[in-house]
Each structure stands twice: as C-alpha cells, then as structure tokens.
Amino acid sequence: MKDAYFLSRARVRRDAPIAALRDVLLPGDDSARFSAGHQLVWTLFADAPDRDRDFLWRGGGAGGLLILFPRAPHDAHAIFDLEPPKPFQPALRVGQRLRFSLRANATVAKSIEAGTRGKPCDVVMDALHKLPPTKRARERTRIVQEAGSRWLVAQGQRSGFTVDRDDEGVQVMAYRQLQLRRRGSTPARVGVLDLEGVLTVTEPGRIMERIAAGFGRAKAFGCGLMLIMRA
C-alpha cells in the first residue's frame, strides 16, 4: 500500500445523553442499521463538504464499528468511544495462509443488450434466477454457498491470493438482502454476504492494495473490508 493505514474500533457511547439516542443511531432492523451506520461513520471523516470516502468499515456488534483508514477519525460530535489506532501493516509473504472474514456486496455485470455496459447484479440472485421458480427455495442454500465461493475465487485471481472452493477455503456464514436509503435517490436493494475461510497469498503487494481499496460494492454501507489473521 502506498499510504499508511490504521485500524480502530469506534463504539457508540453508552452514557447520557448518547444512550438516549441509541435506538435511533443503531436501529434493530438490518436495513435501517446499515444505513444508519453509513451516516454515523461519516461523522468521523467528513471534514469537508467535498471529501471523498477514503476509509472502509463494518459493523462489529454491540454498537461497534471497525474502521480501516489512512487519516485519523475526528469525533466532533462526541458520539463514540474511539480505541487508539493500530498500524495496519502485516508482513505478508508468498505462500502464507491467512484466515479471513469479509462482508461483501458481491455482484456480476449483466448486459441487457450486446455492446452495452453491464449493470451490477447480486451474484446470488443472478444464480437463483437461472433456476426454474419451483426449484429456487430448496436450492437457495446451495446457490448462496456456490455463488459466494465462486465470486471470491474470481476476486482472488486479480487480487493476489487463492482460495479453495470447499468448506475450508470459503464458508458463507450469512446472506441477506437489504433496502439501503440513499440521499436524493430511491432505496437500493443490496445483497450482503458474510464470508469466512482460508486464503493463500500469491502476491503480497497486490493483496494489501486490494484490502485497502475494498472488495465488491456498497463500501460506504459497511461492505468490502477484509479482516485477516494468521491461519
């Protein structure tokens, strides 16, 4: 990675008056919580009206947000308890095996007509729609696992790592469809996969660059951050 990156955990404060707003800041509904998290994390980095997103985050449970960033967050509204940032600079080597955890909006480009630019389509829905309607319900679990695994294998081919298409390589821990609110636009329907497993590093520099950039789409809504540790 060209820039120095850091990891930190931000937890919504439990003391008054923030505690009184907890249900508003962290709603119980999945879709509402992802959308609220998007707004919350921006309060830490939106130091200018034209600032572009240069960080990744994911919900960590119990009001926590895990954030990867190249510049320090600033809690101007005193909403969070912020852990001290830790440098994110793992010394990776070719052939090293790592456990990973990734929450991703995995998509494939679908062209409506020949020669047109493909529109992003959720990989699970794309695979399910290729089946007869009468088979979709009973095949859903298999399709979720296969589509998620296939997508991550393809990501690894251009991101400096390999994974096996088995239960050790990629496990789909959860799949959900969310309706995410967007300012000035209709809500977006987004499929979110929680993936875990073991990968093998083939190009250390490339995988580090990709982790910093994030995987898949909907990164502003808590998707794309891959967490790694020694296998």
Secondary structure, 3 states (H helix, E strand, C coil): CCCCCEEEEEEECCCCCHHHHHHHHCCCCHHHHHHHHHHHHHCCCCCCCCCCCCCEEEEEECCEEEEEECCCCCCCCCCEEECCCEECCCCCCCCCEEEEEEEEECEEEECCCCCCCCEEEEHHHHHHCCCCHHHHHHHHHHHHHHHHHHHHHHHHHCCCEECCCCCCCEEEEEEEEEEEEECCEEEEEEEEEEEEEEEEECCHHHHHHHHHHCCCECHHHCCCCEEEEEC
